[in-house]
Amino acid sequence: MDNDPKQTSKVVAKLLKYRKVKVLKWPSQSPDLNPIRTFVGRTEKACASKEAYKPDSVTPALSGGMGQNSPNLLWETITNGPMTGSRKRPSEGNYEKEKDVCIQLFDQWSEADQVEFVEHLISRMCHYQHGHINSYLKPMLQRDFITALPAQGLDHIAENILSFLDARSLCSAELVCKEWQRVISEGMLWKKLIERMVRTDPLWKGLSEREKYLFKNRTTEVPPNSYYRSLYPKIIQDIETIEANWRCGRHNLQRIQCRSENSKGVYCLQYDDDKIISGLRDNSIKIWDKQSLECLKILTGHTGSVLCLQYDERVIVTGSSDSTVRVWDVNTGEVLNTLIHHNEAVLHLRFCNGLMVTCSKDRSIAVWDMASPTDISLRRVLVGHRAAVNVVDFDDKYIVSASGDRTIKVWSTSTCEFVRTLNGHKRGIACLQYRDRLVVSGSSDNTIRLWDIECGACLRVLEGHEELVRCIRFDNKRIVSGAYDGKIKVWDLQAALDPRAPASTLCLRTLVEHSGRVFRLQFDEFQIISSSHDDTILIWDFLNVSTNGQTEGRSPSRTYTYISR
């Protein structure tokens, strides 16, 4: 137990002052007549006697067996007044008179003098007495600030303090007392908790957009706090259901039949809430309505297969086996720019924040400055790979490229200088994604590797695909891969990063619906969208899952929607 006499005495001084006993002036400061000095002297004598603090000596004191020299007596009489009932003991000498005078004198002093005196007094007490004082003071030092703040007109501070609680703690806080419950209710803290989760968690954000949690059943009046309190566990239940669907492979499946005119195959795609944009082997780019799955527009202009694409709110950028990169207006479909640089097929591209990186079968990587869709200039060409560069990714720090030469190379984004090579794959590398320190790559050696980009170490090898791993994506929870074996595999990313996790636990589910090679996929918290050599785009929906007749096996039962164009 922490027995700091100075700290304890300050509290004792305030306690003594709080009792507000009437003050009578003591006429003499003579050491012989001053009762306070007399009590200090008695305390010193009592503390000097070892017998006074043995357990067998202290026990009689509690039943009235010790005399007036007991240090316990001074403490108990000052704080509690004369003992009554079973605790009362007969006083000896002039104790009662001296005690009253001590208290009266004490109240006359300044706070600083009171503290100094109590420090002097407590320093002469024994450890047992310190413990007794501490036990007495503990409940007096506790403050219910959540209840006290609104009484001072500071409700907003109390609400702000409680707004940092998680759901479990908020439930507990509601049970403390009626005042805490009132602060939580009037402060709409359950609503604020849901809003905070929507701002910070992609899964919550996605659910709020799809299910309209914060807006459905709205009238002109704002729902009470109880509405959001009952809504929170429903959202948690939905999240748990979605996670279970991912683990068990339960989904609804929608299928877009692209029906290419010349040659079959959907090489690349990207989607948002409204549309899916796909690049096809027949040289075209098709834009699909995400809800109806109808083809909205077909863009033509490339003279070779569209192998890669990316779009934002303004433009679509595509790369083709005709060696060109084209920039299209995302709304009108008009060609805004054509970049002619690479000597062979443009296999992959990425753009962000005014920078674009393209890679080619010609073994080179081109870094471009994008001032506008019509003003794109070549900054630097990166050379170092000994075979086709199949994929690139980058952020503000690094550009990462992977090649058929079995290597991953890391380059500085700002200087375009070479940094390091990641070696480990036994055959050419077909795909990768890079984010923060993590690089995940897929290869024609049928494996997936996880890398630390800073030190170049291979963190884990995932095995399970039977043919070349053609596409790969990951988020904070999962890795999703597609391969030439026609299968899509879902992996546990956190387990894969844990060296103690057994290899047999890493693959959560294998999805089999494509009848041809899987070329490209993208996913979020609720769905996977994939494209294949079988000329289809599949939408695997883990949110809106039918509860009828789910079965394990090749894939659970599902509802199909076929759209042809």
N, C-alpha and C positions, 0 to 999 in steps of 0.2 A: 504494500500500500504506500502511496506517495504521501509523505508527511512533511510538507514544506511549512515550517512554522510561520514564516512571513506571510505566505499566501493565505493560510488558514486563519491567521490572526486578523487579517483585513476583513475577512468575511465575518468573523466573530465580532469585530468592532461594530460593523454595520448592524449586526443582529442585536447587540446590546443597545445601540442607539435607537433601534426600531421599537424597543419595548417602552420608551417614553415614560420613565418614572419621574415623578415630581422632583425638582432640584432643590436641595437645601444646602446653604453655604456652610462648609466646614470651617470652624474658626481657627484651627491651628494647623500648621505645617510641620509640627514637631515630629520627628521619627517615632517617638514613643507614643504619641497620641493619635497619629494618623492611622486609621484602620486599614487602609490599602497597603501601606508599608507593612503593617502587622500581618496581613494575609500573605503577602509575598514572602515574608520571613517564615511563616508557618509552612508555606508550600516548599520552600527550600529545605526546611528540616524534614518534611515528609518525604520528599524525593530522595533525601540522603539516606533514609532508612530503607534498606532492601526488603525488610519484612512487609512493608506497606504495599508492595506490588507483586508479591507471590500470589498465585491463584487462590491458595487456601486462605490468604489474608484478604484478598479482594472480595471473595464470596460473602464473608460475614458483613462486609461493608454494605452490600446491597440489601441486607436484611436488618440493617441498623446497628451492626456490631462495632463499627469503627468510631473513633472520636472526632472532635472538631478539627483535628489536624489533617484529616483526609483531603487530598487534592481533589478527589472526586466530588466531595461535598461542595467545594467552591464552585465548580462548573455546574453541577446540577441545580444549585440554589440560584445562581445568577441567571441561568437560562430558563429554568422552569418554575422558579419561585419555590416556596417551601413545599416539600414533598407531602402528599396527602395519601390517605388510604393505607394500603399495605406497604407503601414505600416510605411513609413518614417515619422519622426517627426523632428521638428527643434531642434538642439542641443543647449545647453546653456553653457556659460562660456568656459572653456578650455577642455571640455569633449573629443572632438576628439583627441586633442593632448595628453591628459593624457591617453586615451585608447590605442593609438598606442605605447606610451612609456611603458605602463604596459605589453603589449604583447611582446615587444622587451626584456624587462627585464625577463619576464617569460621564454622566450626561452633560456636565458643565464644560467638558473639554472639547477642543476642536477635533475634527475627524483624524487629523494627523497625530495628535496626542493620544487619542483613543487607540489608534493602530499601534503606536509605539509601545503603549502600555500592555496591550494584549499580546504583542510579540514577546515582550519581556516576560509576561506571565506564562504563555504557552511554552516558551523555551525551557521553563523549569518543570514542565510536566513530563510524565513518562510516556512510553510508547502506547500503553493501554489507553491512557487518557486521550492521546492524539486520535486513536481509533474511535473512541467514543464520540469525540467532537466531530470527526469526519462523518460518522453515521448520522449524527444529528443534523449536520449542515446539508448533506446530499439532497434530501427532498426540498430544502429551502432554495437551493441553487437551480433547480429545474424550472424552466420557463416554457409555457405553451405559446410560442411566438405566433403560430398560425391563428390562434384565437385572439391574441393580444393585438396584432396588427390591424385587423378591421376595426377594433375599438378605437384606434387612433386615426381612423379614416384612411388606412393604408391597405385596403383590400387588394389592390393591384399587385402589391409586393407579395402578399400571401399567395395569390394566384400564380404569380410568376415562379415562386419557389416550388410549388406543387406541380407546375407544368413540366418540370424536368423528370418527373417520375415515369417509370414504365407502367404497363397495364397492371401487373401483379401488385406493385407498390401502391398504385392509385386505388385499387380495390381495398387494400389494407387501410389506406388513409381515410377512406369513407367510413370505416368502422370505428375510428378513434373517438369521435363525438359528433354531436349534431352540428356544431359550429364548423368543424372540418368538412363535413358533408355539405353544408351550405356553401362554403367557399368553392368547393369542387363543382357543385351544381350551378351556381350563379356565374362562375367563371367559365362555364362550358369547357371544362378541361378534357372531357372525353372527346369532344369534337376537335379540340386542338391537338390531342394525341394522334387521332386519325389523320389530320392534316399534316402533322409532322412526319408520320410514316409515309404518306403519299409523296412528300417532298424528297425524302431520303432513300426510299427503297423502290427499285424499279418494279418489283412484283406488285406492291401496293399501288404504285402509280398506274400500272397497266390495268389492274382490277378496277380502279376508280374510273378510268376512262371507258372501260368496257361495260361495267355494271352500273355506272353512274351512282356510286354509293353516296356521294355528298350532295346529290342533286335530285335523285328520284323521290317520289312521294312528296315533293316540295309544294307548299302552298305559299301564299303571300306571307305567312307567319313562319318564323324560324323555328324548327323543331326544338323541343326542350333537350336538356342534357341527357335525360333518360333514353331518348331515342338513339343517341350516339353510344350510350353505354351498352344498350342491347345490340347495337350494330357491330361493335367491336368483335365480340366472339363469333358472330356470323362470318365476318371477314377472315378471321383466323381459321374457321372451319373450311372456308373456300380455299384458302392457301394450302391447308393440309391435304385437301382433296386433290388439288393440282399436283402437289408433290408426290402423292401416292399414285396418281395417274402416270407421272413420268417414270416412277420406279417400276410400276407394273406394266407399262406399255399400253395403258388404256387410252384410246383416242377415237375421234371421229375423223374419217378420211374423205377429203374432197380431191377430185382429179380433173385436171385440165388436159384435154387431148389437143395438142398443138397442130397435128395433121399438116406437117410441112409438105410443100408441093414437090420438092425435088429430093432432098436428102433428109433423113430423120436425125434428130438430136437437138437437145436444148443445152447449150454449153455453159450458160451463165444466167444469173438472175439476181434481182434485188427487190425488196418489197417494203411497203409501209402500210399504214392502216387503210389506205384507199386504193392502192394499186400494186400490181406486180409487173416489173419490166424484165423481159427475158431476151437473151441473145441466142439466135438459132443457127444451126449448121447451114440452113438454106439462105444465109446472108442477110436475113431480116432481123428487125427488132420489133417485138410485139409487146404492147401495153395492155394489161388485163385489169378489169375492174375487180377489186378484192372481194366485194360482196357478191355480185352476180356471177363473177368469173367469165363474163363476156369480154371478148377482145374489143378494146376501144380504138386502137390505132395500130397501124403497121408502118414502121419507118424503113425505107429502103435507100440504098446508096452505096453500101459496101459491095465490093466485088468478090469477097471471100467470106468464109464463116465468121460470125461474130463470136469471138472467143472470150471476151471479158467486157465488163461494163461497170460503171458506177454513176449514180446520179445524186443530185441534191435538189433544193427547191427551185433552181434556175436552169440547170443543164443536165444532159445525159452525155457522158463521155464513154466511147466504145473503142475497143481495139479489135483488129481483124487479122485473118490470115492473108489479107491483101497488103499487109505491112503498114497500114495507115491507122491513125487515131482520128476519130471524128467527134466533133462537139455539136450537140443538138439542143435546140430549145425544148425544154421539158414540157411546155404547154402546147406549143404549135407543131413540134416535130420538125421544124426547119433546121437545116444544116447551117451552123454558124461558123465552123472552122474545120479545116482538115490539116493534120500534121503529117508531113512526110519526112521521116528520118530513118527509121529502122529498115534494114535490108531484107528482113524476113518477117514472119508472122509475129504480131504483137500478142504475147501470151497472157499478160496480166498488166493491170494498172491500178494506181491509187492516187486520189487527190484530196487535199485538205488545206484550208487556210492559205490559199494562194500558191501552194506547191503541188506539183504532180510528178509521180515517178512511174515510168513505163519500163517493161522488160520484154525481151524478144528472143526468138529462136536464134538470132544472130550473135548470141552470147553477151550482149551489152545491156546496160541499164542507162536510161536517159532521165535526167532530172530537169524539170521544167518549172519556170516561173509563170504563174497564171495571174496576170494583172486583171484580165477580164476574159470572157469567152472568146473574144476576137483578138485578144492581145496575149499570146502565149509564146514565150521565148525559151530556147534551150539554154540551160545554165551549165550543165556538165554531163559528160558521158563517163560512166563508171565501167571499167574493164578489169577483169580478173578471173571470171569463171571460164572453165574450159569446155563447157557444153551449154546448151540452151538454158536460159534463165526462165524458169517456169512461173515464179511468183515473187512479188515484192510486197512489203508492208513498211510503214514508217510512223514515227512520231517526231516530236521536236528534238529528240536526242539522237536517235539512230534510224538509219535505213537498213532493212534486213532483206536479203535476197537468197533464194534457194534455186539450185540448179540440178540438171541431170548429171553433173560431175560429182554428185554425192555430198556436196558441201553446202553449208549455210555461211554466207559472208555478212559481216556487220560493218557499216560505214557511218561516218559522222554526218548527221543531217546538215549541220551548219557549214562544215568545210568540205564535205564530200570525200574526205580522206578515209582510206581503209583502216579499220580498227582491229578486227580479229576474224578467225574462221572457226566455225563449229563443225567438228568432225565426229562421225559415229555411224551414220546410215551406211548400209552395205551396198545400196543401189541408189539410183537417182531419186531426187526429192521432187514431189509433184505439188505440194501445197504447204502453207504455213500461215499462222497468225501470230502477231507480236503485240503484246500490251504490257506496260510497266516493265518488270524484269523478266517476264515469262515469254518464251517462244515455244509454240507447239507445232510440230512438223509431221507430215505424212509422206511415205516413200513407197517406191515400187518394191522395196524389200518387205512390204506388207505390214510394217510396224509404224507406230506413232511414238515420237520422242518429245519429252519435255526438257527444255533447256533454261538455264540461268544465263541471260545474255551478258551480264556483267563479268562473270568469271569464265563463261564458256562451258560450264559443267553440264553433263546430261543428268537430269534429275530422276528420270523414269523412262522405261520402255514399255509401251502398251502393245500387247500382241492379241490377235483375235481375227483380224481380217484375213481372208484367204487370197486376195489379189491386191493390186496396187491401190494405195489409199489416195484418192483423187482430190478430196475436199475435206476441210476441217475448220471448225469454228469452236470457240470457247467463251464462256462468261465466268462469273464468280463461282458458279456451282458445278457446271458440266462442261464436258467436251463432247461435241457431236461430230462424227466422222462418216464420210461416205466413200465407197470403194467400187472398184471394177467388178467385185463379186455381187453387186446389186444390193448390198446390205447397208443399212445405216445403223451405227452403233452409238449408244449413249453411255458416256463414262463419267464416273464420279471424280471431279477435278480435285477436290480437297483430299480425298483418299489417295489419289495418284501422287499428290505432293507429300504424302506422309510415307516415309521409307519403311515404317513398321506395318503398313497395310498389306495384306496378302494380295498377290496378283489376281487371284480368283475372285476377289470382291470388287474389282475396279469397273468391270463392264456391267452397267445396270440393266441394259435392255438392248436387244437386237431387233430392228424393225425391217421386215421384208415385205415389200410390195412392188418395187420396181422390177421390171423384167429385163432390164439392161443395165449397163454401167451407170453409176451415179456420178454425174459431172460436177454439180454444184449444189450447195445448200446454205441456208441461213436460218437462224432460229432466235426466238426470244423466250420469255418466261412461259408462254402459253402455246407455242406452236413451232413446228419445223416446216419449212417449205424447201422442197428439193426438186432438182431437174435431172433428167436422165437421157441416155442414148435411146430409150424406148419412146422418145418424143412426147413425154408427159411431164407435167408439173404436179407434184403431190403436196397437199396441205394437210399436215398431221396436227390436229387440234386436240390439245390436252385439257382445254378449259371446258368446252361444251361436249361432254362425253355422255353418250346414252348409257343409262343404268340397266338396260335390259340385256340379259344373256351375254354378259362379258365372259370371255373364255380365254384361258391361257393357251399358248401354242405358237404357231407361226406368227400370228398377230391377232389381237382381240377383235371381236366383231365390231362393226362400225357402220355408219351411214355413208353411202357414196353419193356424190353429186358429179355427174358427168357433163362436161361442157365441151362442145366441139366448135372448131372454127375452120 
